[in-house]
Amino acid sequence: MSSLGPGSAAVPAVSVIICTRNRAASLAECLSAITGAARAMPAAIELVVVDNGSTDDTADVVAAFARTAPFPVSRVEEKHPGLARARNVGIGHARGRLLLFTDDDCLLSPDYFTGMLAHYAADAEPVVRGGRIELHDPEDLPVTIKTDPRRRRFSKDMHPGGFVHGCNMTMDRAVIDRVGPFDERFGAGTTFLAGEDTDFLYRAHRAGIAVEYVPDMVVSHKHGRRTEADQRALFRHYDIGNGAFYAKFMFKDHLVLRYPYWDLLTWIRAVRGQVKLEPENMDYAERLRFNLLGMARFWFSATVGRLRGHRHGGAFS
């Protein structure tokens, strides 16, 4: 780990954790937005950038940013690919009581930290909290966004996937102490491709921790997906990740079986013309096939892991 920005002995209120890989151009804009959001309270912020094996000029971008940043900046190298693994590394180097995860293609709103700290100041217990995600470029497809205007708390009749997005996710550090780290088998750069947030949120819920969405903690997502092929590839990743999530919990918590059942029921009703699919080009038969592929991958991985005596970020519950 290298500390690049101004050092500070004081423990920051918020540690911003960004995991990045070969996105130097978008990362620079992301970092600039963090500075704007932290302008009113720079002493309360620190930034931890986890470089997950970049081969572009990511290191130079972070170093240049750190020279003028009004808060401490650290760059951590983690060459083994995997978003969940990179997040766990970031958590290990973060000092703040509150953790904020965002992506290298997201821009925090100018009042982000003000709203975030106000929410957590009112909490009596640890909370996982996510916020609104707006589409940055109107030419991009309206995917990987969440624009619900209502403040809501997760309940057992909801699917955890997408309730809070990893590009706008915050939590008290005490959540990690109770839930454990992210399961490193999940997420971009792994066999399961996605599902790291779904898995973590569900584990938090099972541990009795509130999971909340609030519309006033806002980021804009500059994801760049503009074609149907981009969308289908993204959903395939989500479906494989969901399948792995189902396989992980279905023998521990039979209620998880509701989620693939809901998908199956929606597909049947769509075939009968009883409901309209969202998005309209979603192929639910394909979704179920990739759920099954994710389940198979999980069971194979779990079997190999047991034979080798591996643990996965300490996250088996």
Contacts in CASP RR format, 6 or more apart in sequence:
PFRMAT RR
TARGET T0000
AUTHOR 0000-0000-0000
METHOD contacts of the structure
MODEL  1
MSSLGPGSAAVPAVSVIICTRNRAASLAECLSAITGAARAMPAAIELVVV
DNGSTDDTADVVAAFARTAPFPVSRVEEKHPGLARARNVGIGHARGRLLL
FTDDDCLLSPDYFTGMLAHYAADAEPVVRGGRIELHDPEDLPVTIKTDPR
RRRFSKDMHPGGFVHGCNMTMDRAVIDRVGPFDERFGAGTTFLAGEDTDF
LYRAHRAGIAVEYVPDMVVSHKHGRRTEADQRALFRHYDIGNGAFYAKFM
FKDHLVLRYPYWDLLTWIRAVRGQVKLEPENMDYAERLRFNLLGMARFWF
SATVGRLRGHRHGGAFS
1 74 0 8 1.000
1 75 0 8 1.000
1 76 0 8 1.000
1 77 0 8 1.000
1 93 0 8 1.000
2 74 0 8 1.000
2 75 0 8 1.000
2 76 0 8 1.000
3 72 0 8 1.000
3 73 0 8 1.000
3 74 0 8 1.000
4 62 0 8 1.000
4 63 0 8 1.000
4 66 0 8 1.000
4 67 0 8 1.000
4 73 0 8 1.000
4 74 0 8 1.000
4 75 0 8 1.000
5 66 0 8 1.000
5 67 0 8 1.000
5 69 0 8 1.000
5 71 0 8 1.000
5 72 0 8 1.000
5 73 0 8 1.000
5 74 0 8 1.000
6 69 0 8 1.000
6 70 0 8 1.000
6 71 0 8 1.000
6 72 0 8 1.000
7 72 0 8 1.000
8 43 0 8 1.000
8 46 0 8 1.000
8 71 0 8 1.000
8 72 0 8 1.000
10 43 0 8 1.000
11 95 0 8 1.000
11 96 0 8 1.000
11 97 0 8 1.000
12 43 0 8 1.000
12 44 0 8 1.000
12 45 0 8 1.000
12 46 0 8 1.000
12 71 0 8 1.000
12 72 0 8 1.000
12 95 0 8 1.000
12 96 0 8 1.000
13 41 0 8 1.000
13 44 0 8 1.000
13 45 0 8 1.000
13 96 0 8 1.000
13 97 0 8 1.000
13 98 0 8 1.000
13 117 0 8 1.000
14 44 0 8 1.000
14 45 0 8 1.000
14 46 0 8 1.000
14 96 0 8 1.000
14 97 0 8 1.000
14 98 0 8 1.000
14 99 0 8 1.000
14 100 0 8 1.000
14 113 0 8 1.000
14 116 0 8 1.000
14 117 0 8 1.000
15 46 0 8 1.000
15 47 0 8 1.000
15 48 0 8 1.000
15 94 0 8 1.000
15 95 0 8 1.000
15 96 0 8 1.000
15 98 0 8 1.000
15 99 0 8 1.000
15 100 0 8 1.000
16 34 0 8 1.000
16 45 0 8 1.000
16 46 0 8 1.000
16 47 0 8 1.000
16 48 0 8 1.000
16 100 0 8 1.000
16 102 0 8 1.000
17 48 0 8 1.000
17 50 0 8 1.000
17 87 0 8 1.000
17 90 0 8 1.000
17 91 0 8 1.000
17 94 0 8 1.000
17 99 0 8 1.000
17 100 0 8 1.000
17 101 0 8 1.000
17 102 0 8 1.000
18 27 0 8 1.000
18 30 0 8 1.000
18 31 0 8 1.000
18 47 0 8 1.000
18 48 0 8 1.000
18 49 0 8 1.000
18 50 0 8 1.000
18 101 0 8 1.000
18 102 0 8 1.000
18 103 0 8 1.000
18 104 0 8 1.000
19 50 0 8 1.000
19 52 0 8 1.000
19 83 0 8 1.000
19 86 0 8 1.000
19 87 0 8 1.000
19 90 0 8 1.000
19 101 0 8 1.000
19 103 0 8 1.000
19 104 0 8 1.000
20 27 0 8 1.000
20 49 0 8 1.000
20 50 0 8 1.000
20 51 0 8 1.000
20 52 0 8 1.000
20 54 0 8 1.000
20 58 0 8 1.000
20 104 0 8 1.000
21 51 0 8 1.000
21 52 0 8 1.000
21 53 0 8 1.000
21 54 0 8 1.000
21 58 0 8 1.000
21 81 0 8 1.000
22 53 0 8 1.000
22 54 0 8 1.000
22 55 0 8 1.000
22 56 0 8 1.000
22 58 0 8 1.000
23 54 0 8 1.000
23 56 0 8 1.000
23 58 0 8 1.000
23 104 0 8 1.000
23 105 0 8 1.000
24 54 0 8 1.000
24 56 0 8 1.000
24 57 0 8 1.000
24 58 0 8 1.000
24 60 0 8 1.000
24 61 0 8 1.000
26 104 0 8 1.000
26 105 0 8 1.000
26 222 0 8 1.000
27 49 0 8 1.000
27 58 0 8 1.000
27 61 0 8 1.000
27 62 0 8 1.000
27 104 0 8 1.000
28 61 0 8 1.000
28 65 0 8 1.000
29 107 0 8 1.000
29 222 0 8 1.000
30 102 0 8 1.000
30 103 0 8 1.000
30 104 0 8 1.000
30 105 0 8 1.000
30 106 0 8 1.000
30 107 0 8 1.000
31 47 0 8 1.000
31 61 0 8 1.000
31 62 0 8 1.000
31 65 0 8 1.000
31 69 0 8 1.000
32 65 0 8 1.000
33 107 0 8 1.000
33 108 0 8 1.000
34 45 0 8 1.000
34 47 0 8 1.000
34 108 0 8 1.000
35 69 0 8 1.000
35 70 0 8 1.000
36 108 0 8 1.000
36 110 0 8 1.000
37 108 0 8 1.000
37 109 0 8 1.000
37 110 0 8 1.000
37 111 0 8 1.000
37 112 0 8 1.000
37 113 0 8 1.000
38 44 0 8 1.000
38 45 0 8 1.000
38 70 0 8 1.000
38 71 0 8 1.000
38 113 0 8 1.000
39 70 0 8 1.000
39 110 0 8 1.000
40 113 0 8 1.000
40 114 0 8 1.000
41 113 0 8 1.000
41 114 0 8 1.000
41 117 0 8 1.000
42 70 0 8 1.000
42 71 0 8 1.000
43 71 0 8 1.000
44 113 0 8 1.000
44 117 0 8 1.000
45 71 0 8 1.000
45 113 0 8 1.000
46 71 0 8 1.000
46 72 0 8 1.000
46 73 0 8 1.000
46 74 0 8 1.000
46 94 0 8 1.000
46 95 0 8 1.000
46 96 0 8 1.000
47 69 0 8 1.000
47 71 0 8 1.000
47 72 0 8 1.000
47 73 0 8 1.000
47 74 0 8 1.000
48 74 0 8 1.000
48 76 0 8 1.000
48 90 0 8 1.000
48 93 0 8 1.000
48 94 0 8 1.000
49 62 0 8 1.000
49 73 0 8 1.000
49 74 0 8 1.000
49 75 0 8 1.000
49 76 0 8 1.000
50 76 0 8 1.000
50 77 0 8 1.000
50 78 0 8 1.000
50 86 0 8 1.000
50 87 0 8 1.000
50 89 0 8 1.000
50 90 0 8 1.000
50 93 0 8 1.000
51 58 0 8 1.000
51 59 0 8 1.000
51 62 0 8 1.000
51 75 0 8 1.000
51 76 0 8 1.000
51 77 0 8 1.000
51 78 0 8 1.000
52 78 0 8 1.000
52 79 0 8 1.000
52 81 0 8 1.000
52 82 0 8 1.000
52 83 0 8 1.000
52 85 0 8 1.000
52 86 0 8 1.000
53 77 0 8 1.000
53 78 0 8 1.000
53 79 0 8 1.000
53 81 0 8 1.000
59 75 0 8 1.000
62 73 0 8 1.000
62 75 0 8 1.000
63 75 0 8 1.000
65 73 0 8 1.000
66 73 0 8 1.000
66 75 0 8 1.000
74 93 0 8 1.000
76 89 0 8 1.000
76 90 0 8 1.000
76 93 0 8 1.000
78 85 0 8 1.000
78 86 0 8 1.000
78 89 0 8 1.000
81 189 0 8 1.000
81 190 0 8 1.000
82 184 0 8 1.000
82 187 0 8 1.000
82 188 0 8 1.000
82 189 0 8 1.000
82 190 0 8 1.000
83 187 0 8 1.000
83 188 0 8 1.000
83 189 0 8 1.000
83 190 0 8 1.000
83 196 0 8 1.000
84 181 0 8 1.000
84 182 0 8 1.000
84 183 0 8 1.000
84 184 0 8 1.000
84 185 0 8 1.000
84 186 0 8 1.000
84 187 0 8 1.000
84 190 0 8 1.000
84 196 0 8 1.000
84 313 0 8 1.000
85 182 0 8 1.000
85 184 0 8 1.000
85 313 0 8 1.000
87 101 0 8 1.000
87 181 0 8 1.000
87 182 0 8 1.000
87 196 0 8 1.000
88 181 0 8 1.000
88 182 0 8 1.000
88 184 0 8 1.000
88 313 0 8 1.000
91 99 0 8 1.000
91 176 0 8 1.000
91 181 0 8 1.000
94 173 0 8 1.000
96 173 0 8 1.000
97 172 0 8 1.000
97 173 0 8 1.000
98 116 0 8 1.000
98 117 0 8 1.000
98 120 0 8 1.000
98 170 0 8 1.000
98 171 0 8 1.000
98 172 0 8 1.000
98 173 0 8 1.000
99 170 0 8 1.000
99 171 0 8 1.000
99 172 0 8 1.000
99 173 0 8 1.000
99 176 0 8 1.000
100 116 0 8 1.000
100 169 0 8 1.000
100 170 0 8 1.000
101 166 0 8 1.000
101 167 0 8 1.000
101 168 0 8 1.000
101 169 0 8 1.000
101 170 0 8 1.000
102 108 0 8 1.000
102 166 0 8 1.000
102 167 0 8 1.000
102 168 0 8 1.000
102 169 0 8 1.000
102 219 0 8 1.000
103 166 0 8 1.000
103 167 0 8 1.000
103 221 0 8 1.000
105 167 0 8 1.000
105 221 0 8 1.000
105 222 0 8 1.000
105 223 0 8 1.000
105 224 0 8 1.000
106 133 0 8 1.000
106 167 0 8 1.000
106 168 0 8 1.000
106 219 0 8 1.000
106 220 0 8 1.000
106 221 0 8 1.000
106 222 0 8 1.000
107 136 0 8 1.000
107 219 0 8 1.000
107 220 0 8 1.000
107 222 0 8 1.000
108 218 0 8 1.000
108 219 0 8 1.000
109 217 0 8 1.000
109 218 0 8 1.000
109 219 0 8 1.000
109 220 0 8 1.000
112 217 0 8 1.000
112 218 0 8 1.000
112 219 0 8 1.000
115 216 0 8 1.000
115 217 0 8 1.000
116 129 0 8 1.000
116 170 0 8 1.000
116 217 0 8 1.000
119 127 0 8 1.000
119 129 0 8 1.000
119 214 0 8 1.000
119 217 0 8 1.000
120 127 0 8 1.000
120 129 0 8 1.000
120 170 0 8 1.000
120 172 0 8 1.000
123 172 0 8 1.000
125 209 0 8 1.000
125 210 0 8 1.000
126 171 0 8 1.000
126 172 0 8 1.000
126 174 0 8 1.000
126 175 0 8 1.000
126 178 0 8 1.000
126 209 0 8 1.000
127 171 0 8 1.000
127 172 0 8 1.000
127 175 0 8 1.000
127 209 0 8 1.000
127 210 0 8 1.000
127 211 0 8 1.000
127 212 0 8 1.000
128 164 0 8 1.000
128 169 0 8 1.000
128 170 0 8 1.000
128 171 0 8 1.000
128 175 0 8 1.000
128 200 0 8 1.000
128 201 0 8 1.000
128 204 0 8 1.000
128 209 0 8 1.000
128 210 0 8 1.000
128 211 0 8 1.000
128 212 0 8 1.000
129 164 0 8 1.000
129 169 0 8 1.000
129 170 0 8 1.000
129 171 0 8 1.000
129 211 0 8 1.000
129 212 0 8 1.000
129 213 0 8 1.000
129 214 0 8 1.000
129 217 0 8 1.000
130 164 0 8 1.000
130 165 0 8 1.000
130 168 0 8 1.000
130 169 0 8 1.000
130 170 0 8 1.000
130 212 0 8 1.000
130 213 0 8 1.000
130 214 0 8 1.000
130 217 0 8 1.000
131 146 0 8 1.000
131 164 0 8 1.000
131 165 0 8 1.000
131 168 0 8 1.000
131 213 0 8 1.000
131 214 0 8 1.000
131 215 0 8 1.000
131 216 0 8 1.000
131 217 0 8 1.000
131 218 0 8 1.000
131 219 0 8 1.000
132 146 0 8 1.000
132 147 0 8 1.000
132 148 0 8 1.000
132 168 0 8 1.000
132 214 0 8 1.000
132 215 0 8 1.000
132 216 0 8 1.000
132 217 0 8 1.000
132 218 0 8 1.000
132 219 0 8 1.000
133 144 0 8 1.000
133 145 0 8 1.000
133 146 0 8 1.000
133 147 0 8 1.000
133 165 0 8 1.000
133 167 0 8 1.000
133 168 0 8 1.000
133 218 0 8 1.000
133 219 0 8 1.000
133 220 0 8 1.000
133 221 0 8 1.000
134 145 0 8 1.000
134 147 0 8 1.000
134 218 0 8 1.000
134 219 0 8 1.000
134 220 0 8 1.000
134 221 0 8 1.000
135 142 0 8 1.000
135 145 0 8 1.000
135 220 0 8 1.000
135 221 0 8 1.000
136 220 0 8 1.000
136 221 0 8 1.000
136 222 0 8 1.000
136 223 0 8 1.000
137 222 0 8 1.000
137 224 0 8 1.000
139 226 0 8 1.000
140 222 0 8 1.000
140 223 0 8 1.000
140 224 0 8 1.000
140 225 0 8 1.000
140 226 0 8 1.000
141 225 0 8 1.000
141 226 0 8 1.000
141 227 0 8 1.000
141 230 0 8 1.000
141 231 0 8 1.000
143 223 0 8 1.000
143 225 0 8 1.000
143 231 0 8 1.000
143 234 0 8 1.000
144 165 0 8 1.000
144 167 0 8 1.000
144 221 0 8 1.000
144 223 0 8 1.000
144 225 0 8 1.000
144 234 0 8 1.000
145 221 0 8 1.000
146 162 0 8 1.000
146 165 0 8 1.000
146 168 0 8 1.000
146 213 0 8 1.000
147 215 0 8 1.000
148 213 0 8 1.000
148 215 0 8 1.000
149 215 0 8 1.000
150 213 0 8 1.000
150 215 0 8 1.000
151 212 0 8 1.000
151 213 0 8 1.000
151 214 0 8 1.000
151 215 0 8 1.000
152 212 0 8 1.000
152 213 0 8 1.000
153 210 0 8 1.000
153 211 0 8 1.000
153 212 0 8 1.000
153 213 0 8 1.000
154 160 0 8 1.000
154 163 0 8 1.000
154 164 0 8 1.000
154 201 0 8 1.000
154 205 0 8 1.000
154 210 0 8 1.000
154 211 0 8 1.000
154 212 0 8 1.000
154 213 0 8 1.000
156 205 0 8 1.000
156 255 0 8 1.000
159 259 0 8 1.000
159 262 0 8 1.000
160 197 0 8 1.000
160 198 0 8 1.000
160 201 0 8 1.000
160 202 0 8 1.000
160 205 0 8 1.000
160 211 0 8 1.000
161 195 0 8 1.000
161 197 0 8 1.000
161 198 0 8 1.000
161 201 0 8 1.000
161 242 0 8 1.000
162 197 0 8 1.000
162 198 0 8 1.000
163 201 0 8 1.000
163 211 0 8 1.000
163 213 0 8 1.000
164 197 0 8 1.000
164 201 0 8 1.000
164 211 0 8 1.000
164 212 0 8 1.000
164 213 0 8 1.000
165 197 0 8 1.000
166 197 0 8 1.000
167 219 0 8 1.000
167 221 0 8 1.000
168 217 0 8 1.000
168 218 0 8 1.000
168 219 0 8 1.000
169 197 0 8 1.000
170 217 0 8 1.000
171 204 0 8 1.000
175 204 0 8 1.000
175 209 0 8 1.000
178 207 0 8 1.000
178 209 0 8 1.000
179 200 0 8 1.000
179 203 0 8 1.000
179 204 0 8 1.000
179 207 0 8 1.000
179 209 0 8 1.000
179 315 0 8 1.000
179 317 0 8 1.000
180 203 0 8 1.000
180 313 0 8 1.000
180 314 0 8 1.000
180 315 0 8 1.000
180 317 0 8 1.000
181 313 0 8 1.000
181 314 0 8 1.000
181 315 0 8 1.000
182 196 0 8 1.000
182 199 0 8 1.000
182 200 0 8 1.000
182 313 0 8 1.000
182 315 0 8 1.000
183 196 0 8 1.000
183 199 0 8 1.000
183 200 0 8 1.000
183 248 0 8 1.000
183 312 0 8 1.000
183 313 0 8 1.000
183 314 0 8 1.000
183 315 0 8 1.000
183 316 0 8 1.000
184 190 0 8 1.000
184 312 0 8 1.000
184 313 0 8 1.000
184 315 0 8 1.000
185 191 0 8 1.000
185 192 0 8 1.000
185 244 0 8 1.000
185 298 0 8 1.000
185 301 0 8 1.000
185 312 0 8 1.000
186 192 0 8 1.000
186 194 0 8 1.000
186 195 0 8 1.000
186 196 0 8 1.000
186 198 0 8 1.000
186 199 0 8 1.000
186 241 0 8 1.000
186 244 0 8 1.000
186 245 0 8 1.000
187 193 0 8 1.000
187 194 0 8 1.000
187 195 0 8 1.000
187 196 0 8 1.000
187 241 0 8 1.000
188 194 0 8 1.000
188 237 0 8 1.000
191 297 0 8 1.000
191 301 0 8 1.000
192 240 0 8 1.000
192 241 0 8 1.000
192 244 0 8 1.000
192 294 0 8 1.000
192 297 0 8 1.000
192 298 0 8 1.000
192 301 0 8 1.000
193 236 0 8 1.000
193 237 0 8 1.000
193 240 0 8 1.000
193 241 0 8 1.000
194 237 0 8 1.000
194 238 0 8 1.000
194 240 0 8 1.000
194 241 0 8 1.000
194 242 0 8 1.000
195 238 0 8 1.000
195 241 0 8 1.000
195 242 0 8 1.000
195 244 0 8 1.000
195 245 0 8 1.000
198 241 0 8 1.000
198 242 0 8 1.000
198 245 0 8 1.000
199 245 0 8 1.000
199 248 0 8 1.000
199 315 0 8 1.000
200 315 0 8 1.000
201 211 0 8 1.000
202 245 0 8 1.000
202 249 0 8 1.000
202 256 0 8 1.000
203 315 0 8 1.000
203 317 0 8 1.000
204 211 0 8 1.000
205 211 0 8 1.000
206 253 0 8 1.000
206 317 0 8 1.000
207 317 0 8 1.000
224 230 0 8 1.000
225 231 0 8 1.000
225 234 0 8 1.000
228 281 0 8 1.000
231 279 0 8 1.000
231 281 0 8 1.000
232 281 0 8 1.000
235 282 0 8 1.000
235 287 0 8 1.000
236 286 0 8 1.000
236 290 0 8 1.000
239 286 0 8 1.000
239 287 0 8 1.000
239 290 0 8 1.000
239 291 0 8 1.000
239 294 0 8 1.000
240 290 0 8 1.000
240 291 0 8 1.000
240 293 0 8 1.000
240 294 0 8 1.000
240 297 0 8 1.000
241 294 0 8 1.000
242 259 0 8 1.000
242 260 0 8 1.000
242 291 0 8 1.000
242 294 0 8 1.000
243 260 0 8 1.000
243 290 0 8 1.000
243 291 0 8 1.000
243 292 0 8 1.000
243 293 0 8 1.000
243 294 0 8 1.000
243 295 0 8 1.000
243 298 0 8 1.000
244 294 0 8 1.000
244 295 0 8 1.000
244 297 0 8 1.000
244 298 0 8 1.000
245 256 0 8 1.000
246 256 0 8 1.000
246 257 0 8 1.000
246 259 0 8 1.000
246 260 0 8 1.000
246 291 0 8 1.000
246 295 0 8 1.000
247 294 0 8 1.000
247 295 0 8 1.000
247 298 0 8 1.000
247 299 0 8 1.000
247 302 0 8 1.000
248 298 0 8 1.000
248 302 0 8 1.000
249 256 0 8 1.000
250 256 0 8 1.000
250 257 0 8 1.000
260 288 0 8 1.000
260 291 0 8 1.000
263 284 0 8 1.000
263 287 0 8 1.000
263 288 0 8 1.000
263 291 0 8 1.000
264 284 0 8 1.000
264 288 0 8 1.000
266 275 0 8 1.000
266 277 0 8 1.000
266 284 0 8 1.000
267 284 0 8 1.000
267 285 0 8 1.000
267 287 0 8 1.000
267 288 0 8 1.000
269 275 0 8 1.000
270 276 0 8 1.000
270 277 0 8 1.000
270 284 0 8 1.000
277 284 0 8 1.000
304 310 0 8 1.000
END
